[in-house]
Amino acid sequence: MAKAFFIDTTLCTACRGCQVACKQWHDLPAEITTNRGTFQNPADLTFSTYKLVRMTEEVIDKKLTWLFFPDQCRHCIEAPCLETAENSDAIYRDEDTGAILYTIKTKELDAESIISSCPYNIPRKAEDGTISKCDMCNDRVHNGLKPACVATCPTGTMNFGEREEMLALGEKRLAEVKEKFPNASLLDTDEVNVIYLVTHDSRLYHEYAMAPQSRKSGISRKVALRKMMKPFASLMRV
Amino acid sequence: MTNHWIDLKNSDCILIMGSNAAENHPISFKYVTQAMQNGAKLISVDPRFTRTSARADFYTALRSGTDIAFLGGMINYILKNNLYNKEYTAAYTNAPFIVGKSYGFKDGLFSGYTKGKPEAGPSLGGYDKSQWAFEMDENKVPMMDRSLENERCVFQLLKKHYSRYTPDMVSKITGTSEADLINVYKTFAETGAKGKAGTIMYAMGWTQHTVGTQIIRTMAIVQLLLGNMGIAGGGVNALRGESNVQGSTDHCLLWHIWPGYLKTPSASKDSLSVYNASATPKSYDSLSANWWQNYPKYSVSLLKSFFGEQATQANDFGYNWLPKVDDGKAYSWFDLFDKMFDEKIKGFFAWGQNPACSGSNAGKIRKALEKLEWMVNVNLFDNETGSFWQGPGVDPTKVKTEVFMLPASVSVEKEGSITNSGRWMQWRYQGPKPMGDSRPDGDIILELGHKIKELYHKDGVLAEPILNLKWDYDTNGAYDPHKVAKEINGYFLKDITIKDKLYKKGTLVPSFAFLQADGSTSSGNWLYCNSYTEKGNMSARRSDKDAVNNIGLYPEFAWCWPVNRRIIYNRASVDPKGQPWDKDQWVIKFEGEQKDGKWVSNKWTGDVPDGGWYPLENPDGSKREDSKYPFIMRKHGHGQIFGPGRADGPFPEHYEPLECPVEKNFLNPQRVNPTAVVYSSSEDSHATCDPRFPFVGTTYRVSEHWQTGLMTRPQPWLMELQPQMFVEMSEELAKLKGIKNGERVKVTSARASVECTAVVTKRFKPFNIGGNLVHQVGVPWHFGWRWPSTGAEESANLLTPPAGDPNTRIPETKAFMVNVIKL
């Protein structure tokens, strides 16, 4: 059974311990940044930033809110990047954990098509064309540890476990939160293994917090075609 | 903290004001979150909408420096609407005490004021506090009216004093709307109900003002009126800014206290008996424990710890070997650098600190360092202090100060204890060995002591104090943290029998109740006596078993002062019959046997009670004479609503910051605290209502950096998150000044100017102060020229003022006046 994250943004304080823990575990270099008139930094995900707490100030119903969104790969159940790549040496799913994993061989892929296939705008490429993103701390998970971002989270925003368990936790929290925030929702629960709980319109948090409707209604024609061809294609590869 | 971190989860209403816990104490939010999931309300009051505010049920803003007005309004609201806990207030606080006739309050001044005559050190003036004394009966016991009706009782004086703090008046001062004020007051006052608990989480946002101590007093009054002291999920909780600030304060970080909050002796206390007599309060009330009556036991045990066998009854246990402060003089941080600037100090150890960035009016500090002959910088890395001689605007060829750098090990490289905000002493083990030539602080100071002794032995002047100092904390030539921890706990120095039990010479004292004033015991800090006993190192315990009341006390995890009491004043959590106000989340309860309506055996359960006496009343309501009032550290045993010991008055009163945007204080004719500490050297300028500095400024920290940034600025992952000095301002102010988000600007004060990146945000809003629009900006104080290497990111403390609180002499870095200029 796949593992899943449950990210309860109602508890997030944007301390960004998750962002740093991710860099520490993966030994990723820091970006050279400047203050751009916001606390959010770096500006976006990069080849060496897999996790980013997005911060947005919004006045909602005349009340100021500061929305925090710890963005990361959703480890999709039907991952468009994996489907698009069609190269399990470059992008594959760990069947034990459900993690969608990128290897050094992503360099051989058409990076732009992989990136544009992602409904959540997650993968990023290096100058040499290698693509990267969150790997669910798959090495930690296989050794009985929680992902670094989850282990470091002080508030209970970041949760990780069996998908069923995370879904149940998500539903429980949704019900609790609905009392204060009637518009609260869980995002794309059926499609992803990283389930977000948000209290407002997801687009206020981040343009790609939810998959665009066009993606949700169905996968792109190209990918659909490939999917149809898949059994045949893998036969051919053998 | 009167309570502790985990206990936050027991609260029904958490007020976060004067701190930004989500950002600066992120782990606290684990417990804040738990409380909220149990239905607690979270209120955030801050000049700026912070990451704490983002999680709050209710947020409102106030202008920096107006907290007493805000909270004074809450006292008024509670009293006017009869929302206080009457039983608690009448039984446990000094609300019933009758105040003497010489007490008065007029035109913003309490009786006994003399301008220009401070209690100690530079300040605007001082009080003759004897004018605030209580009326005593013929037995020298304070006169009380438990009905709270006597017009000169504390309760009635309190009511009168704060009746002036109407919502309209408070709103005019703070800039908070009346509706928001009432909302906060109402929500928090609901915790006055029995079984409800309200807590406050505060930090430097409250302390660092010319009225800092009185801000906290105001909240303490609120908590006493609501019956929130001593209970689970209540209390007054200071969030400490470093892991071991509590520990270092307990062990005499500050100039005016000795370890365990004993008093630093002054020159006029020319013998131990005079000193002890002046420091030992006397109560004639048999129901007052007056715990400090034990003072001589603690002071003598401390002297025995300092001087060992050299300390004898005949030589006053070495009391005369200790340096004394001059009467009427102050020796605080401010005063030390003032004297250094005045060339009165030749040498300086900057140990684990970075005054060139951390001290208010840091420009003066940097100049003062130039006047030293030598400085020793003990730190993990070089910093702006160690490198002051090559700092901005300094010509190294003109600096004569010789600087020595002693590299110290980082905390994980050494063994020892830290004491956290919740008073938990926690033992830590060594991880990696110290890197390079760095050494643990303990090793450095131990060896320094040995060398100094050697020199004094050769040809020391007034060598006795140094030569007689017991200095035996090595094992096999290295510093031994266990020896120090045991010394702090204390030893029996001869065989003694106490209550029919023999305690052998050389064994550890089980708790401070066993300490003696005759030299037969030692203790480096009486408050820590019980931390390292014959049963072992209590602070190293790691049991996750909770106490019987199951409220998260975890009594066998680490150790907590005093005597492992996790919630202090906990005897106020029970009614006079010893039964908890809150039946569910109780702290202690009395479970003695009763016969004919009287308690006949003594048994408390739960937390370690604040003294194990019988309850004040029997089950039949009759009073017991063998009981004690719950506030045992107070001379008269009652929580102090009226606080006649403070330098600036027995009731908190709103005064404006030294630098403020208003020409007058709307509440009284005194604009500034008439006892505020203010310095006046050539480097100590300040400006109020000065058109050159029209905006209120404040300083703060962010999650991503720590203190002056010494440990975080060289850390690339953290610099990625917060790379530059910034100034936050409202969209309105940015528009007014033509400033664009993200552009570099200059923030100036009467002291200096600092370049910052503008963060234009909805999270700051201009205030309506008495009909005038007042803007406020905020800057973090984590930066300094030494790193990042551009040298362009400087310390916010170059801007902050040379003024402080008269009780603590803490600087007023949280409210001052600035301008913001487009570059």
Interface residues (C-beta under 8 A of the other chain):
Chain A: L11 T13 A14 C15 R16 G17 Q19 V20 K23 Q24 P29 A30 E31 I32 T33 T34 N35 R36 G37 T38 F39 N41 P42 E57 V59 L64 T65 W66 F68 P154 T155 G156 E176 K180
Chain B: A22 E23 P26 I27 F29 K30 T33 Q37 F49 R51 T52 S53 A54 R55 D57 Y59 V702 S703 E704 P716 W717 L718 M719 E720 L721 Q722 P723 Q724 F726 K740 N741 G742 E743 T757 A758 V759 V760 T761 K762 R763
